Amino acid sequence: MKHYYFCNTHMGFASGCQVIPIRKGDNIQKIAETWMKSNGYKSCYVYDMNHNFMWNYTL
């Protein structure tokens, strides 16, 4: 299992960020979409645990 930061703004680690565990075989795009909808966000920026940007997803 890996952990990723899901943030509602680019480099927004101070607020609107949550650490999400992702298991092998999980669809990270579906998880990002669910996370955005449940929190009322329109964008999700994904970072690894070293704060390196991986990708973003927008509804």
Predicted model as a PDB file, atoms N, CA, C, CB and O in Angstrom, pLDDT in the B-factor column:
MODEL        1                                                                  
ATOM      1  N   MET A   1       0.847  -1.171   0.000  1.00 94.00           N  
ATOM      2  CA  MET A   1       0.000   0.000   0.000  1.00 94.00           C  
ATOM      3  C   MET A   1       0.894   1.236   0.000  1.00 94.00           C  
ATOM      4  CB  MET A   1      -0.965  -0.003   1.220  1.00 94.00           C  
ATOM      5  O   MET A   1       1.879   1.318   0.733  1.00 94.00           O  
ATOM      6  N   LYS A   2       0.521   2.187  -0.840  1.00 95.00           N  
ATOM      7  CA  LYS A   2       1.229   3.461  -0.905  1.00 95.00           C  
ATOM      8  C   LYS A   2       0.286   4.557  -0.426  1.00 95.00           C  
ATOM      9  CB  LYS A   2       1.745   3.754  -2.353  1.00 95.00           C  
ATOM     10  O   LYS A   2      -0.936   4.418  -0.479  1.00 95.00           O  
ATOM     11  N   HIS A   3       0.872   5.631   0.034  1.00 97.00           N  
ATOM     12  CA  HIS A   3       0.093   6.773   0.490  1.00 97.00           C  
ATOM     13  C   HIS A   3       0.404   7.969  -0.405  1.00 97.00           C  
ATOM     14  CB  HIS A   3       0.395   7.099   1.983  1.00 97.00           C  
ATOM     15  O   HIS A   3       1.546   8.183  -0.813  1.00 97.00           O  
ATOM     16  N   TYR A   4      -0.636   8.738  -0.696  1.00 96.00           N  
ATOM     17  CA  TYR A   4      -0.507   9.918  -1.539  1.00 96.00           C  
ATOM     18  C   TYR A   4      -1.238  11.083  -0.893  1.00 96.00           C  
ATOM     19  CB  TYR A   4      -1.054   9.648  -2.958  1.00 96.00           C  
ATOM     20  O   TYR A   4      -2.199  10.895  -0.146  1.00 96.00           O  
ATOM     21  N   TYR A   5      -0.770  12.293  -1.192  1.00 95.00           N  
ATOM     22  CA  TYR A   5      -1.489  13.487  -0.793  1.00 95.00           C  
ATOM     23  C   TYR A   5      -2.494  13.819  -1.884  1.00 95.00           C  
ATOM     24  CB  TYR A   5      -0.518  14.677  -0.537  1.00 95.00           C  
ATOM     25  O   TYR A   5      -2.136  13.886  -3.060  1.00 95.00           O  
ATOM     26  N   PHE A   6      -3.739  14.024  -1.505  1.00 96.00           N  
ATOM     27  CA  PHE A   6      -4.762  14.544  -2.400  1.00 96.00           C  
ATOM     28  C   PHE A   6      -5.027  15.962  -1.924  1.00 96.00           C  
ATOM     29  CB  PHE A   6      -6.083  13.651  -2.401  1.00 96.00           C  
ATOM     30  O   PHE A   6      -5.413  16.171  -0.774  1.00 96.00           O  
ATOM     31  N   CYS A   7      -4.822  16.941  -2.805  1.00 95.00           N  
ATOM     32  CA  CYS A   7      -4.992  18.345  -2.446  1.00 95.00           C  
ATOM     33  C   CYS A   7      -5.987  19.005  -3.395  1.00 95.00           C  
ATOM     34  CB  CYS A   7      -3.637  19.089  -2.478  1.00 95.00           C  
ATOM     35  O   CYS A   7      -6.112  18.613  -4.555  1.00 95.00           O  
ATOM     36  N   ASN A   8      -6.692  20.010  -2.884  1.00 92.00           N  
ATOM     37  CA  ASN A   8      -7.663  20.702  -3.728  1.00 92.00           C  
ATOM     38  C   ASN A   8      -7.053  21.863  -4.497  1.00 92.00           C  
ATOM     39  CB  ASN A   8      -8.805  21.202  -2.887  1.00 92.00           C  
ATOM     40  O   ASN A   8      -7.693  22.405  -5.398  1.00 92.00           O  
ATOM     41  N   THR A   9      -5.806  22.264  -4.155  1.00 90.00           N  
ATOM     42  CA  THR A   9      -5.089  23.292  -4.896  1.00 90.00           C  
ATOM     43  C   THR A   9      -3.652  22.830  -5.120  1.00 90.00           C  
ATOM     44  CB  THR A   9      -5.126  24.654  -4.142  1.00 90.00           C  
ATOM     45  O   THR A   9      -3.139  21.983  -4.389  1.00 90.00           O  
ATOM     46  N   HIS A  10      -3.022  23.389  -6.125  1.00 88.00           N  
ATOM     47  CA  HIS A  10      -1.634  23.032  -6.423  1.00 88.00           C  
ATOM     48  C   HIS A  10      -0.726  23.488  -5.287  1.00 88.00           C  
ATOM     49  CB  HIS A  10      -1.179  23.661  -7.764  1.00 88.00           C  
ATOM     50  O   HIS A  10      -0.736  24.659  -4.907  1.00 88.00           O  
ATOM     51  N   MET A  11       0.047  22.569  -4.754  1.00 83.00           N  
ATOM     52  CA  MET A  11       0.980  22.825  -3.650  1.00 83.00           C  
ATOM     53  C   MET A  11       0.263  23.361  -2.412  1.00 83.00           C  
ATOM     54  CB  MET A  11       2.058  23.814  -4.089  1.00 83.00           C  
ATOM     55  O   MET A  11       0.846  24.135  -1.652  1.00 83.00           O  
ATOM     56  N   GLY A  12      -0.986  22.963  -2.201  1.00 79.00           N  
ATOM     57  CA  GLY A  12      -1.776  23.455  -1.068  1.00 79.00           C  
ATOM     58  C   GLY A  12      -1.715  22.529   0.130  1.00 79.00           C  
ATOM     59  O   GLY A  12      -2.753  22.072   0.608  1.00 79.00           O  
ATOM     60  N   PHE A  13      -0.525  22.245   0.622  1.00 83.00           N  
ATOM     61  CA  PHE A  13      -0.373  21.295   1.721  1.00 83.00           C  
ATOM     62  C   PHE A  13      -0.867  21.847   3.056  1.00 83.00           C  
ATOM     63  CB  PHE A  13       1.074  20.891   1.847  1.00 83.00           C  
ATOM     64  O   PHE A  13      -1.167  21.074   3.965  1.00 83.00           O  
ATOM     65  N   ALA A  14      -0.956  23.180   3.191  1.00 79.00           N  
ATOM     66  CA  ALA A  14      -1.353  23.793   4.454  1.00 79.00           C  
ATOM     67  C   ALA A  14      -2.830  23.563   4.767  1.00 79.00           C  
ATOM     68  CB  ALA A  14      -1.061  25.280   4.420  1.00 79.00           C  
ATOM     69  O   ALA A  14      -3.212  23.447   5.931  1.00 79.00           O  
ATOM     70  N   SER A  15      -3.654  23.496   3.727  1.00 80.00           N  
ATOM     71  CA  SER A  15      -5.089  23.277   3.954  1.00 80.00           C  
ATOM     72  C   SER A  15      -5.683  22.569   2.737  1.00 80.00           C  
ATOM     73  CB  SER A  15      -5.832  24.631   4.224  1.00 80.00           C  
ATOM     74  O   SER A  15      -5.164  22.676   1.626  1.00 80.00           O  
ATOM     75  N   GLY A  16      -6.752  21.862   2.959  1.00 79.00           N  
ATOM     76  CA  GLY A  16      -7.432  21.180   1.864  1.00 79.00           C  
ATOM     77  C   GLY A  16      -6.688  19.984   1.329  1.00 79.00           C  
ATOM     78  O   GLY A  16      -6.889  19.600   0.176  1.00 79.00           O  
ATOM     79  N   CYS A  17      -5.826  19.379   2.143  1.00 91.00           N  
ATOM     80  CA  CYS A  17      -5.023  18.235   1.722  1.00 91.00           C  
ATOM     81  C   CYS A  17      -5.308  17.049   2.641  1.00 91.00           C  
ATOM     82  CB  CYS A  17      -3.510  18.587   1.730  1.00 91.00           C  
ATOM     83  O   CYS A  17      -5.559  17.222   3.834  1.00 91.00           O  
ATOM     84  N   GLN A  18      -5.267  15.870   2.084  1.00 94.00           N  
ATOM     85  CA  GLN A  18      -5.519  14.664   2.862  1.00 94.00           C  
ATOM     86  C   GLN A  18      -4.617  13.541   2.357  1.00 94.00           C  
ATOM     87  CB  GLN A  18      -7.013  14.252   2.779  1.00 94.00           C  
ATOM     88  O   GLN A  18      -4.410  13.398   1.152  1.00 94.00           O  
ATOM     89  N   VAL A  19      -4.084  12.748   3.283  1.00 95.00           N  
ATOM     90  CA  VAL A  19      -3.284  11.582   2.915  1.00 95.00           C  
ATOM     91  C   VAL A  19      -4.241  10.426   2.658  1.00 95.00           C  
ATOM     92  CB  VAL A  19      -2.238  11.221   4.033  1.00 95.00           C  
ATOM     93  O   VAL A  19      -5.060  10.073   3.507  1.00 95.00           O  
ATOM     94  N   ILE A  20      -4.117   9.837   1.454  1.00 96.00           N  
ATOM     95  CA  ILE A  20      -5.014   8.752   1.041  1.00 96.00           C  
ATOM     96  C   ILE A  20      -4.188   7.496   0.778  1.00 96.00           C  
ATOM     97  CB  ILE A  20      -5.833   9.152  -0.230  1.00 96.00           C  
ATOM     98  O   ILE A  20      -3.231   7.540   0.005  1.00 96.00           O  
ATOM     99  N   PRO A  21      -4.548   6.368   1.414  1.00 97.00           N  
ATOM    100  CA  PRO A  21      -3.855   5.110   1.118  1.00 97.00           C  
ATOM    101  C   PRO A  21      -4.412   4.493  -0.164  1.00 97.00           C  
ATOM    102  CB  PRO A  21      -3.994   4.115   2.299  1.00 97.00           C  
ATOM    103  O   PRO A  21      -5.626   4.430  -0.355  1.00 97.00           O  
ATOM    104  N   ILE A  22      -3.523   4.043  -1.029  1.00 96.00           N  
ATOM    105  CA  ILE A  22      -3.908   3.415  -2.292  1.00 96.00           C  
ATOM    106  C   ILE A  22      -3.320   2.010  -2.315  1.00 96.00           C  
ATOM    107  CB  ILE A  22      -3.417   4.256  -3.527  1.00 96.00           C  
ATOM    108  O   ILE A  22      -2.112   1.828  -2.170  1.00 96.00           O  
ATOM    109  N   ARG A  23      -4.177   1.034  -2.496  1.00 96.00           N  
ATOM    110  CA  ARG A  23      -3.730  -0.358  -2.568  1.00 96.00           C  
ATOM    111  C   ARG A  23      -3.424  -0.731  -4.013  1.00 96.00           C  
ATOM    112  CB  ARG A  23      -4.798  -1.310  -1.978  1.00 96.00           C  
ATOM    113  O   ARG A  23      -3.953  -0.133  -4.950  1.00 96.00           O  
ATOM    114  N   LYS A  24      -2.578  -1.711  -4.173  1.00 94.00           N  
ATOM    115  CA  LYS A  24      -2.264  -2.216  -5.513  1.00 94.00           C  
ATOM    116  C   LYS A  24      -3.575  -2.665  -6.170  1.00 94.00           C  
ATOM    117  CB  LYS A  24      -1.219  -3.404  -5.450  1.00 94.00           C  
ATOM    118  O   LYS A  24      -4.360  -3.396  -5.565  1.00 94.00           O  
ATOM    119  N   GLY A  25      -3.800  -2.232  -7.385  1.00 96.00           N  
ATOM    120  CA  GLY A  25      -5.010  -2.581  -8.114  1.00 96.00           C  
ATOM    121  C   GLY A  25      -6.124  -1.561  -7.984  1.00 96.00           C  
ATOM    122  O   GLY A  25      -7.094  -1.619  -8.740  1.00 96.00           O  
ATOM    123  N   ASP A  26      -6.014  -0.607  -7.027  1.00 96.00           N  
ATOM    124  CA  ASP A  26      -7.020   0.447  -6.903  1.00 96.00           C  
ATOM    125  C   ASP A  26      -6.919   1.401  -8.082  1.00 96.00           C  
ATOM    126  CB  ASP A  26      -6.853   1.213  -5.573  1.00 96.00           C  
ATOM    127  O   ASP A  26      -5.832   1.627  -8.615  1.00 96.00           O  
ATOM    128  N   ASN A  27      -8.038   1.953  -8.481  1.00 94.00           N  
ATOM    129  CA  ASN A  27      -8.074   2.936  -9.562  1.00 94.00           C  
ATOM    130  C   ASN A  27      -7.968   4.325  -8.931  1.00 94.00           C  
ATOM    131  CB  ASN A  27      -9.388   2.797 -10.428  1.00 94.00           C  
ATOM    132  O   ASN A  27      -8.941   4.835  -8.376  1.00 94.00           O  
ATOM    133  N   ILE A  28      -6.795   4.927  -9.017  1.00 92.00           N  
ATOM    134  CA  ILE A  28      -6.547   6.208  -8.360  1.00 92.00           C  
ATOM    135  C   ILE A  28      -7.431   7.321  -8.927  1.00 92.00           C  
ATOM    136  CB  ILE A  28      -5.080   6.590  -8.501  1.00 92.00           C  
ATOM    137  O   ILE A  28      -7.789   8.251  -8.204  1.00 92.00           O  
ATOM    138  N   GLN A  29      -7.786   7.235 -10.208  1.00 92.00           N  
ATOM    139  CA  GLN A  29      -8.667   8.253 -10.786  1.00 92.00           C  
ATOM    140  C   GLN A  29     -10.066   8.177 -10.192  1.00 92.00           C  
ATOM    141  CB  GLN A  29      -8.738   8.095 -12.306  1.00 92.00           C  
ATOM    142  O   GLN A  29     -10.678   9.213  -9.930  1.00 92.00           O  
ATOM    143  N   LYS A  30     -10.578   6.981  -9.975  1.00 95.00           N  
ATOM    144  CA  LYS A  30     -11.909   6.836  -9.366  1.00 95.00           C  
ATOM    145  C   LYS A  30     -11.881   7.314  -7.921  1.00 95.00           C  
ATOM    146  CB  LYS A  30     -12.388   5.365  -9.432  1.00 95.00           C  
ATOM    147  O   LYS A  30     -12.821   7.954  -7.450  1.00 95.00           O  
ATOM    148  N   ILE A  31     -10.793   6.998  -7.223  1.00 96.00           N  
ATOM    149  CA  ILE A  31     -10.663   7.444  -5.832  1.00 96.00           C  
ATOM    150  C   ILE A  31     -10.586   8.960  -5.777  1.00 96.00           C  
ATOM    151  CB  ILE A  31      -9.418   6.818  -5.167  1.00 96.00           C  
ATOM    152  O   ILE A  31     -11.201   9.580  -4.910  1.00 96.00           O  
ATOM    153  N   ALA A  32      -9.830   9.570  -6.700  1.00 95.00           N  
ATOM    154  CA  ALA A  32      -9.722  11.034  -6.759  1.00 95.00           C  
ATOM    155  C   ALA A  32     -11.086  11.661  -7.048  1.00 95.00           C  
ATOM    156  CB  ALA A  32      -8.698  11.461  -7.840  1.00 95.00           C  
ATOM    157  O   ALA A  32     -11.451  12.662  -6.431  1.00 95.00           O  
ATOM    158  N   GLU A  33     -11.825  11.088  -7.963  1.00 95.00           N  
ATOM    159  CA  GLU A  33     -13.148  11.618  -8.295  1.00 95.00           C  
ATOM    160  C   GLU A  33     -14.086  11.530  -7.096  1.00 95.00           C  
ATOM    161  CB  GLU A  33     -13.747  10.860  -9.491  1.00 95.00           C  
ATOM    162  O   GLU A  33     -14.804  12.486  -6.802  1.00 95.00           O  
ATOM    163  N   THR A  34     -14.087  10.412  -6.411  1.00 96.00           N  
ATOM    164  CA  THR A  34     -14.916  10.245  -5.219  1.00 96.00           C  
ATOM    165  C   THR A  34     -14.512  11.233  -4.138  1.00 96.00           C  
ATOM    166  CB  THR A  34     -14.815   8.813  -4.689  1.00 96.00           C  
ATOM    167  O   THR A  34     -15.369  11.831  -3.487  1.00 96.00           O  
ATOM    168  N   TRP A  35     -13.203  11.407  -3.942  1.00 96.00           N  
ATOM    169  CA  TRP A  35     -12.690  12.339  -2.940  1.00 96.00           C  
ATOM    170  C   TRP A  35     -13.139  13.766  -3.250  1.00 96.00           C  
ATOM    171  CB  TRP A  35     -11.153  12.267  -2.874  1.00 96.00           C  
ATOM    172  O   TRP A  35     -13.565  14.497  -2.355  1.00 96.00           O  
ATOM    173  N   MET A  36     -13.042  14.160  -4.523  1.00 95.00           N  
ATOM    174  CA  MET A  36     -13.452  15.513  -4.913  1.00 95.00           C  
ATOM    175  C   MET A  36     -14.941  15.721  -4.665  1.00 95.00           C  
ATOM    176  CB  MET A  36     -13.123  15.771  -6.392  1.00 95.00           C  
ATOM    177  O   MET A  36     -15.343  16.731  -4.087  1.00 95.00           O  
ATOM    178  N   LYS A  37     -15.752  14.773  -5.099  1.00 95.00           N  
ATOM    179  CA  LYS A  37     -17.202  14.909  -4.947  1.00 95.00           C  
ATOM    180  C   LYS A  37     -17.608  14.946  -3.480  1.00 95.00           C  
ATOM    181  CB  LYS A  37     -17.920  13.761  -5.655  1.00 95.00           C  
ATOM    182  O   LYS A  37     -18.471  15.737  -3.099  1.00 95.00           O  
ATOM    183  N   SER A  38     -17.003  14.111  -2.659  1.00 95.00           N  
ATOM    184  CA  SER A  38     -17.390  14.061  -1.245  1.00 95.00           C  
ATOM    185  C   SER A  38     -16.941  15.304  -0.478  1.00 95.00           C  
ATOM    186  CB  SER A  38     -16.807  12.818  -0.588  1.00 95.00           C  
ATOM    187  O   SER A  38     -17.511  15.625   0.565  1.00 95.00           O  
ATOM    188  N   ASN A  39     -15.923  16.007  -0.987  1.00 93.00           N  
ATOM    189  CA  ASN A  39     -15.433  17.217  -0.327  1.00 93.00           C  
ATOM    190  C   ASN A  39     -15.866  18.506  -1.017  1.00 93.00           C  
ATOM    191  CB  ASN A  39     -13.939  17.177  -0.251  1.00 93.00           C  
ATOM    192  O   ASN A  39     -15.545  19.597  -0.545  1.00 93.00           O  
ATOM    193  N   GLY A  40     -16.594  18.392  -2.130  1.00 94.00           N  
ATOM    194  CA  GLY A  40     -17.076  19.570  -2.839  1.00 94.00           C  
ATOM    195  C   GLY A  40     -16.006  20.294  -3.647  1.00 94.00           C  
ATOM    196  O   GLY A  40     -16.114  21.498  -3.876  1.00 94.00           O  
ATOM    197  N   TYR A  41     -14.967  19.568  -4.084  1.00 94.00           N  
ATOM    198  CA  TYR A  41     -13.886  20.162  -4.869  1.00 94.00           C  
ATOM    199  C   TYR A  41     -14.086  19.860  -6.352  1.00 94.00           C  
ATOM    200  CB  TYR A  41     -12.512  19.637  -4.392  1.00 94.00           C  
ATOM    201  O   TYR A  41     -14.754  18.890  -6.711  1.00 94.00           O  
ATOM    202  N   LYS A  42     -13.506  20.695  -7.207  1.00 94.00           N  
ATOM    203  CA  LYS A  42     -13.570  20.470  -8.651  1.00 94.00           C  
ATOM    204  C   LYS A  42     -12.250  19.977  -9.207  1.00 94.00           C  
ATOM    205  CB  LYS A  42     -13.978  21.741  -9.363  1.00 94.00           C  
ATOM    206  O   LYS A  42     -12.190  19.535 -10.355  1.00 94.00           O  
ATOM    207  N   SER A  43     -11.179  20.045  -8.405  1.00 93.00           N  
ATOM    208  CA  SER A  43      -9.863  19.590  -8.838  1.00 93.00           C  
ATOM    209  C   SER A  43      -9.195  18.782  -7.740  1.00 93.00           C  
ATOM    210  CB  SER A  43      -8.980  20.780  -9.235  1.00 93.00           C  
ATOM    211  O   SER A  43      -9.477  18.956  -6.554  1.00 93.00           O  
ATOM    212  N   CYS A  44      -8.309  17.899  -8.159  1.00 95.00           N  
ATOM    213  CA  CYS A  44      -7.517  17.107  -7.224  1.00 95.00           C  
ATOM    214  C   CYS A  44      -6.086  17.055  -7.744  1.00 95.00           C  
ATOM    215  CB  CYS A  44      -8.109  15.665  -7.049  1.00 95.00           C  
ATOM    216  O   CYS A  44      -5.841  16.642  -8.877  1.00 95.00           O  
ATOM    217  N   TYR A  45      -5.155  17.475  -6.913  1.00 95.00           N  
ATOM    218  CA  TYR A  45      -3.738  17.405  -7.240  1.00 95.00           C  
ATOM    219  C   TYR A  45      -3.135  16.304  -6.390  1.00 95.00           C  
ATOM    220  CB  TYR A  45      -3.015  18.778  -6.999  1.00 95.00           C  
ATOM    221  O   TYR A  45      -3.302  16.292  -5.170  1.00 95.00           O  
ATOM    222  N   VAL A  46      -2.438  15.382  -7.026  1.00 95.00           N  
ATOM    223  CA  VAL A  46      -1.904  14.213  -6.339  1.00 95.00           C  
ATOM    224  C   VAL A  46      -0.384  14.325  -6.236  1.00 95.00           C  
ATOM    225  CB  VAL A  46      -2.308  12.912  -7.076  1.00 95.00           C  
ATOM    226  O   VAL A  46       0.304  14.612  -7.215  1.00 95.00           O  
ATOM    227  N   TYR A  47       0.119  14.091  -5.020  1.00 96.00           N  
ATOM    228  CA  TYR A  47       1.551  14.152  -4.732  1.00 96.00           C  
ATOM    229  C   TYR A  47       1.965  12.888  -4.001  1.00 96.00           C  
ATOM    230  CB  TYR A  47       1.902  15.411  -3.896  1.00 96.00           C  
ATOM    231  O   TYR A  47       1.163  12.278  -3.293  1.00 96.00           O  
ATOM    232  N   ASP A  48       3.221  12.498  -4.174  1.00 95.00           N  
ATOM    233  CA  ASP A  48       3.721  11.379  -3.389  1.00 95.00           C  
ATOM    234  C   ASP A  48       4.071  11.893  -1.987  1.00 95.00           C  
ATOM    235  CB  ASP A  48       4.965  10.714  -4.079  1.00 95.00           C  
ATOM    236  O   ASP A  48       3.904  13.079  -1.704  1.00 95.00           O  
ATOM    237  N   MET A  49       4.543  11.029  -1.134  1.00 95.00           N  
ATOM    238  CA  MET A  49       4.807  11.413   0.253  1.00 95.00           C  
ATOM    239  C   MET A  49       6.027  12.323   0.402  1.00 95.00           C  
ATOM    240  CB  MET A  49       5.000  10.176   1.094  1.00 95.00           C  
ATOM    241  O   MET A  49       6.271  12.855   1.485  1.00 95.00           O  
ATOM    242  N   ASN A  50       6.794  12.508  -0.673  1.00 95.00           N  
ATOM    243  CA  ASN A  50       7.912  13.452  -0.664  1.00 95.00           C  
ATOM    244  C   ASN A  50       7.511  14.807  -1.239  1.00 95.00           C  
ATOM    245  CB  ASN A  50       9.088  12.882  -1.452  1.00 95.00           C  
ATOM    246  O   ASN A  50       8.362  15.656  -1.502  1.00 95.00           O  
ATOM    247  N   HIS A  51       6.209  15.000  -1.431  1.00 93.00           N  
ATOM    248  CA  HIS A  51       5.632  16.232  -1.977  1.00 93.00           C  
ATOM    249  C   HIS A  51       5.982  16.450  -3.445  1.00 93.00           C  
ATOM    250  CB  HIS A  51       6.100  17.418  -1.169  1.00 93.00           C  
ATOM    251  O   HIS A  51       5.962  17.585  -3.921  1.00 93.00           O  
ATOM    252  N   ASN A  52       6.299  15.391  -4.161  1.00 95.00           N  
ATOM    253  CA  ASN A  52       6.539  15.491  -5.599  1.00 95.00           C  
ATOM    254  C   ASN A  52       5.214  15.378  -6.340  1.00 95.00           C  
ATOM    255  CB  ASN A  52       7.530  14.395  -6.077  1.00 95.00           C  
ATOM    256  O   ASN A  52       4.447  14.439  -6.130  1.00 95.00           O  
ATOM    257  N   PHE A  53       4.959  16.351  -7.211  1.00 96.00           N  
ATOM    258  CA  PHE A  53       3.719  16.358  -7.989  1.00 96.00           C  
ATOM    259  C   PHE A  53       3.678  15.150  -8.912  1.00 96.00           C  
ATOM    260  CB  PHE A  53       3.589  17.662  -8.806  1.00 96.00           C  
ATOM    261  O   PHE A  53       4.666  14.842  -9.579  1.00 96.00           O  
ATOM    262  N   MET A  54       2.528  14.459  -8.953  1.00 94.00           N  
ATOM    263  CA  MET A  54       2.354  13.318  -9.837  1.00 94.00           C  
ATOM    264  C   MET A  54       1.407  13.653 -10.980  1.00 94.00           C  
ATOM    265  CB  MET A  54       1.834  12.117  -9.057  1.00 94.00           C  
ATOM    266  O   MET A  54       1.785  13.528 -12.145  1.00 94.00           O  
ATOM    267  N   TRP A  55       0.191  14.073 -10.674  1.00 93.00           N  
ATOM    268  CA  TRP A  55      -0.774  14.466 -11.699  1.00 93.00           C  
ATOM    269  C   TRP A  55      -1.952  15.161 -11.062  1.00 93.00           C  
ATOM    270  CB  TRP A  55      -1.246  13.251 -12.506  1.00 93.00           C  
ATOM    271  O   TRP A  55      -2.111  15.148  -9.842  1.00 93.00           O  
ATOM    272  N   ASN A  56      -2.783  15.774 -11.901  1.00 94.00           N  
ATOM    273  CA  ASN A  56      -4.021  16.386 -11.388  1.00 94.00           C  
ATOM    274  C   ASN A  56      -5.205  15.871 -12.177  1.00 94.00           C  
ATOM    275  CB  ASN A  56      -3.955  17.935 -11.463  1.00 94.00           C  
ATOM    276  O   ASN A  56      -5.075  15.385 -13.300  1.00 94.00           O  
ATOM    277  N   TYR A  57      -6.356  15.993 -11.558  1.00 92.00           N  
ATOM    278  CA  TYR A  57      -7.607  15.516 -12.149  1.00 92.00           C  
ATOM    279  C   TYR A  57      -8.656  16.588 -11.895  1.00 92.00           C  
ATOM    280  CB  TYR A  57      -8.048  14.120 -11.549  1.00 92.00           C  
ATOM    281  O   TYR A  57      -8.775  17.090 -10.777  1.00 92.00           O  
ATOM    282  N   THR A  58      -9.415  16.939 -12.924  1.00 91.00           N  
ATOM    283  CA  THR A  58     -10.454  17.963 -12.807  1.00 91.00           C  
ATOM    284  C   THR A  58     -11.767  17.417 -13.333  1.00 91.00           C  
ATOM    285  CB  THR A  58     -10.057  19.247 -13.570  1.00 91.00           C  
ATOM    286  O   THR A  58     -11.807  16.735 -14.357  1.00 91.00           O  
ATOM    287  N   LEU A  59     -12.838  17.725 -12.621  1.00 85.00           N  
ATOM    288  CA  LEU A  59     -14.170  17.302 -13.069  1.00 85.00           C  
ATOM    289  C   LEU A  59     -14.650  18.190 -14.193  1.00 85.00           C  
ATOM    290  CB  LEU A  59     -15.177  17.330 -11.908  1.00 85.00           C  
ATOM    291  O   LEU A  59     -15.751  17.996 -14.707  1.00 85.00           O  
TER     292      LEU A  59                                                      
ENDMDL                                                                          
END                                                                             
